[in-house]
Amino acid sequence: MQRTLAVFFPVLSQGQITLIEKTAQAVGFRCVFLPDESVRPEELRDAEVFFGVSAALPSAMPKLKWVASPNAGVEPYCNPGVLPDSVTLTNSAGAYGVTISEHIVMVTLELLRQRLRYLSIVAARDWTRDLPVSSILGSRILMLGTGDIGKETARRLRAFAPARIIGLNRSGRCEEALFDFVGTIDRIGDFLPETDILIASLPGTPLTAGLLNEARLRMLPRHACIVNVGRGSLIDETALRALLEAGELAGAALDVFCEEPLPADSPLWQTANLIITPHISGNTTLPYTKDRIVALFLDDLRRYAADEPFRRVVDRSLGY
C-alpha cells in the first residue's frame, strides 16, 4: 500500500511537480497536490508527509509524521498547538542564500552610493553630481548570522575587498573560512562601535527579538549602514527611524518589519535614507531558488523513505 504525501506549494512549475511525483512514486508515496488552503480532500486524512507553506493544513492530517517547509523561517509551525510533538519539522535552509545575498549586495551598494538621494535628484530633473559616497572596499562588516545566507553574502562581499568581515552566531563557530573572525552573538557590543556595514540575517526567535535595541543602535558610528533580511523583530524600528532622521546613522535597508504588510500609515515610509522592500529578498520568483527547495525536499524524502536521518531538522524550542 502506498503512503501519502500532501503538497501545497502553489509556485511550483509543472516540471517540478512531475519531478516530485516521480521521486515520490519511486520511494513508495502517492502525491496529493492541493490548489489552495481551503481544499481538504479525503486523501489528506492518510497523509504521512506534508510539503507545504500552510500551518493550517496539518490539522487535517491525523496520521502526519513529517512536515517539510519550503521556507527557511518556520515560526508559524513552531507556535504552540500547531504540530504535535510527534511530528518532525524540517525547513529549506540552504535554498535561499543565493537570491538573498544578491539582494544584500544590491541594497548595500545603493546605500553606499547614495542611490535614494540621486533618484530624488533625477526625479526633479536636477543635475547634482557631487554627493559623497562610500565603498565596500576597506569597510568593516559585521554579519549577524553565518548560515547559508551569511556565508553566500560573505563570498560575494569578499570580491569587493572589505577590510574585514566579522560573523556572529549562537555557537560562535562556522565550518567555512569565510569570516575573519566568528564569535557568539552576545559579543555584539564589542564590534558595533567599529562597524561600517551591519548585515542581519537572523531568524525570528525569543533570543533575537530586540537584539538591535536603541542602546545598541547608538553604538554604531554615524556613517554606518544597516541591512536586515532576517526578521523585523530584531530591530527597534522607532529608535532606528529617530537615528536616521537625526543623521546619526547613514542609512538602512529593511526587507522585514515587525508588522507585515507594513501599514500604509507607518512613519517608516517617509524615513530619510531608508530603503524599504516588501519582504522580497527571498522570494521564490527566482527559478534557481525553487529548484533548490525541491531538491532539498526530495533529498530528505529519499532519506525518510530509507529510514535515514534528515539533514535539516528544526528544533522547535529554538525556532530554527
Secondary structure, DSSP 8 states (H G I E B T S, - for coil): --EEEEEE-TT--HHHHHHHHHHHHHTTEEEEE-SSTT---GGGGGEEEEEES-SSGGGG-TT--EEE-SSS--HHHHSTTSS-TTSEEE--TTSSHHHHHHHHHHHHHHHHTTHHHHHHHHHTT----------STT-EEEEE--SHHHHHHHHHHHTT--SEEEEEESSS--SSS-SSEEEEGGGHHHHGGG-SEEEE-----TTTTTSB-HHHHTTS-TT-EEEE-S-GGGB-HHHHHHHHHTTSS-EEEES--SSSS--TT-GGGG-TTEEE--S-TT-TTSHHHHHHHHHHHHHHHHHHHTT---SSB--TTTT-
